[in-house]
Amino acid sequence: MAHIDLAQMDAGQSGKVITMHGGRGMTAKLEALGIRPGVVITKVSGQIMRGPVIVRVGNTQIAIGFGMARRVIVEI
């Protein structure tokens, strides 16, 4: 099973969140959006050049910044 960051996932690909690298504030913000370890998320789309990454958590679609997406590690 491969571990990659959220920004590297392909559109339509799903994975389970393993860990989040970042400070307490960033981690708290992601958890408030429903992105936390153990949750399965699906990447809806992402821009080629460092634009926002759109993910689906349950029935909710969320856009997060490219830098933040690079810190979310998922297991495919």
The 8 nearest C-alpha neighbors of each residue, nearest first, counted from 0:
[[1, 75, 74, 2, 3, 73, 14, 15],
 [0, 2, 75, 74, 3, 73, 14, 4],
 [1, 3, 74, 73, 72, 75, 0, 4],
 [4, 2, 72, 73, 1, 7, 5, 74],
 [3, 5, 72, 69, 71, 6, 7, 73],
 [4, 6, 68, 8, 7, 71, 69, 72],
 [5, 7, 68, 69, 4, 8, 65, 52],
 [8, 6, 5, 4, 3, 9, 69, 68],
 [9, 7, 5, 6, 12, 10, 42, 4],
 [8, 10, 12, 11, 7, 42, 44, 6],
 [11, 9, 44, 43, 42, 12, 8, 45],
 [10, 12, 42, 43, 41, 9, 13, 44],
 [11, 13, 9, 10, 41, 42, 8, 14],
 [14, 12, 41, 40, 42, 75, 11, 39],
 [13, 15, 75, 74, 39, 73, 40, 16],
 [14, 16, 39, 74, 73, 38, 37, 17],
 [15, 17, 73, 36, 37, 38, 18, 72],
 [18, 16, 36, 73, 72, 15, 37, 74],
 [19, 17, 72, 36, 16, 71, 20, 73],
 [18, 20, 71, 70, 72, 21, 26, 17],
 [21, 19, 70, 71, 18, 22, 26, 72],
 [22, 20, 25, 19, 26, 23, 70, 24],
 [21, 23, 24, 25, 26, 20, 27, 19],
 [22, 24, 26, 25, 27, 21, 28, 20],
 [25, 23, 27, 22, 26, 28, 21, 29],
 [26, 24, 28, 27, 22, 23, 21, 29],
 [25, 27, 23, 29, 28, 24, 30, 22],
 [26, 28, 30, 24, 25, 29, 23, 31],
 [27, 29, 25, 31, 26, 30, 24, 32],
 [30, 28, 32, 34, 26, 31, 27, 25],
 [31, 29, 34, 33, 27, 35, 32, 28],
 [30, 32, 28, 29, 33, 27, 34, 26],
 [33, 31, 29, 30, 34, 28, 61, 56],
 [32, 34, 30, 31, 35, 29, 56, 38],
 [35, 33, 30, 29, 32, 38, 36, 56],
 [34, 36, 30, 38, 33, 37, 16, 29],
 [37, 35, 16, 17, 18, 38, 34, 15],
 [36, 38, 16, 15, 17, 35, 39, 18],
 [39, 37, 15, 16, 36, 35, 40, 34],
 [40, 38, 15, 14, 16, 37, 13, 41],
 [39, 41, 56, 13, 14, 55, 15, 38],
 [42, 40, 13, 55, 54, 12, 43, 11],
 [41, 43, 54, 10, 11, 12, 44, 53],
 [42, 44, 54, 10, 53, 11, 41, 55],
 [45, 43, 10, 53, 42, 52, 46, 54],
 [44, 46, 52, 53, 51, 47, 50, 10],
 [45, 47, 50, 48, 49, 51, 52, 44],
 [46, 48, 49, 45, 50, 51, 44, 6],
 [47, 49, 46, 50, 45, 65, 51, 52],
 [50, 48, 65, 46, 47, 51, 66, 64],
 [49, 51, 46, 48, 65, 52, 45, 64],
 [50, 52, 64, 65, 63, 62, 45, 46],
 [51, 53, 45, 63, 62, 44, 65, 64],
 [52, 54, 62, 44, 43, 61, 45, 42],
 [55, 53, 42, 43, 61, 41, 60, 62],
 [54, 56, 60, 41, 59, 40, 57, 61],
 [55, 57, 40, 59, 58, 60, 54, 33],
 [56, 58, 59, 55, 40, 39, 60, 33],
 [59, 57, 56, 55, 60, 61, 40, 54],
 [60, 58, 56, 55, 57, 61, 54, 33],
 [61, 59, 55, 54, 56, 53, 58, 62],
 [60, 62, 54, 53, 55, 63, 59, 56],
 [63, 61, 53, 52, 51, 54, 64, 60],
 [64, 62, 52, 51, 53, 61, 68, 67],
 [63, 65, 51, 67, 66, 52, 68, 50],
 [64, 66, 68, 51, 67, 49, 50, 52],
 [67, 65, 69, 68, 64, 70, 49, 6],
 [66, 68, 64, 70, 69, 65, 63, 71],
 [69, 67, 65, 5, 6, 70, 71, 66],
 [70, 68, 66, 4, 6, 67, 71, 5],
 [71, 69, 20, 68, 67, 19, 72, 4],
 [72, 70, 19, 68, 4, 5, 69, 18],
 [71, 73, 4, 18, 3, 17, 19, 16],
 [74, 72, 16, 17, 15, 2, 14, 3],
 [73, 75, 2, 15, 14, 1, 17, 16],
 [74, 14, 1, 0, 73, 2, 13, 15]]
